[in-house]
């Protein structure tokens, strides 16, 4: 049984965090996943995405931009939730309202309208999020959600931390692992450069990785380094963290460059060309989009054993257990010295890539179907 086989076609509303910008130019990670979930579904027309009003929104999915009323006493996400409640009161109720990555919004909607069938879609560790930091808060969500969808097994474990799989409703917490689609049709020819891509924030490990590469590359004169990314998903003046990265790689001269924020299509072109890619997360990454894209592009990937990363990278990449400048240096030396190992990882990444957007959407649709059947 599937969503498409239901006698009445359901309507599923997907609520973005208020800070997400649902545009081709500035979409964040969550906005990108939500768009892929809708497009890659077998029933894309049942989804309606709600987010902060923007110019030039993605045109290939149903999107409504909301303009919350100003309030001194409510946060932006709760004002956004109230705008959504006002909207459906004036139109029609959805069969499911799917709240993405805002636990306190899911709880707020459950308290405000007991007739809503709410699914919480978790993109990050809920123990760090407003409305889910405590066991009691997560139990409330478990008791009032139709389903909780997690982007990795790691995130599922985080949600059930202190609750456990023996809880009578633990079965409603499922996993739809993030995925991405290949944008190239055949294994690409690689060029001798390392691509270090990601947001320029300390937990992403860009600085430590850049320092390691700066130490190693002088011994490999035919190789270059390209760093792509910024603190936010937009062009902006460099911050202090980016200045530190620039200082570290300065001795490499013209063999290293920082591009700042670049559009998705430009990033994909670099990933297709890069012989080596790095995702040096220091924190417990829920599951990394850069990891998925690097594997999809057939890169020899260096990443870390953090959070949900091993769920997709184990056996397909070189995993660093204790990420720091020394261990990163050793990893890069290994791949730069050993052509066979580097090419072997490239082939593994290309030939064994089950993490498609279609599989992600299929898994999410199956969990939504169960939520609908439970409520019927």
C-alpha positions, 0 to 999 in steps of 0.5 A, a space after each residue: 500500500 502507498 499514498 497513491 493507492 489511498 481512495 482519497 488523495 491526502 493533502 500534506 502541508 510541510 512547514 519550514 523553519 522561519 529562517 529558511 529561504 525557499 529560493 534557488 539562490 539561497 536555499 538552506 539544507 532543510 529547504 533543499 531536503 523539503 523540495 527534494 522530498 516533494 519532487 521525488 515523491 511518487 505523489 508530488 501534487 499532494 504536498 504544499 510547502 509553507 515558508 517565509 515569503 520570498 521573491 523568486 521561490 522555487 517554481 516546481 513545487 506548491 509553495 505559499 509564503 506566509 507573512 507573520 504578524 509582528 509581535 513583541 511577545 512571540 518568537 518568529 517561528 511561533 508567529 509563523 505557526 500562528 500565520 499558518 493556523 490562520 491560513 488553514 482556518 480560512 481555507 481547509 485542514 490538511 490531512 497531515 501538517 509536517 513540521 520540519 526541525 522546529 520541535 516547539 512549533 510542533 508542540 505549539 500546534 498540538 496544543 492550539 489545535 487538537 484536530 491537527 494530525 502532526 508529523 515532526 520531521 527532525 533534521 537535527 539533534 532534538 536534545 539541542 532544540 527548543 521544545 525537546 531538550 528534556 525527556 519530558 518534552 520529548 515524551 510530550 511530542 511522542 504522545 501528541 505526534 502522528 509520527 516522528 521522522 528522523 533523517 538518520 538512525 543517529 537522530 532517532 537515537 537522540 530523540 529516544 534518549 532517556 525514553 527507549 525503544 520499549 516506550 509504547 509509542 516508540 514505533 512511530 519514530 522512524 527514519 527516512 535517511 537523507 538522499 540526493 540525486 546524481 546530476 551527472 550520468 557517468 563517472 566523471 574524470 577527476 582533476 588533482 585538487 581537493 575540494 573543502 566545502 561547507 559552512 564556515 562555522 567552527 563545528 564544521 572543522 574547516 579551519 583544522 582541515 585547511 591547516 592540515 592541507 596547508 602542511 601537506 600540499 607543499 610535498 605534492 606540487 601538482 595538487 591544488 585546494 579549493 574552499 567553497 562556502 560561507 557562514 550563511 547561504 549567501 554572498 557576504 563579507 568574510 567573517 573572522 573565522 573565514 579570515 583565519 582560514 584564509 591566513 592558514 592557506 596563504 602560504 600555498 599562494 595561487 595553489 589555494 583559493 577561497 570562493 565564498 558562497 557559490 550557487 548549487 550548480 557551481 558547487 556541483 561542477 566542482 564536486 564532479 571535478 574534484 579528485 578528493 573531497 573533505 567533510 571534516 565535521 568536528 561535531 555529531 553531524 546528523 547526516 551531511 549533505 556534503 558527504 552525500 553529494 561528494 559520494 554522488 560525484 564519485 570523489 575520494 572522500 575524507 570525513 569523520 566518524 561523527 553522528 550519522 556520517 558513518 551510516 552513509 560513509 562507512 566502506 565508501 570513504 576514509 573515516 577519521 576517528 579523532 578529527 584534529 590537524 594531525 589526523 587530518 594531515 595523515 588522512 590527506 597524506 594517505 590519499 595523496 600518496 596512494 593512487 590505488 587507494 584514492 581511485 578505489 574510493 572513487 570507484 566505490 563512491 560511484 558504484 555503490 550509491 543507494 542514497 537517492 532522493 527517490 529512496 528518501 522520499 519513498 521512506 518518508 512517504 511510507 512513514 506518512 502513510 502509517 501516520 494516516 492509517 493510525 489516525 483513520 
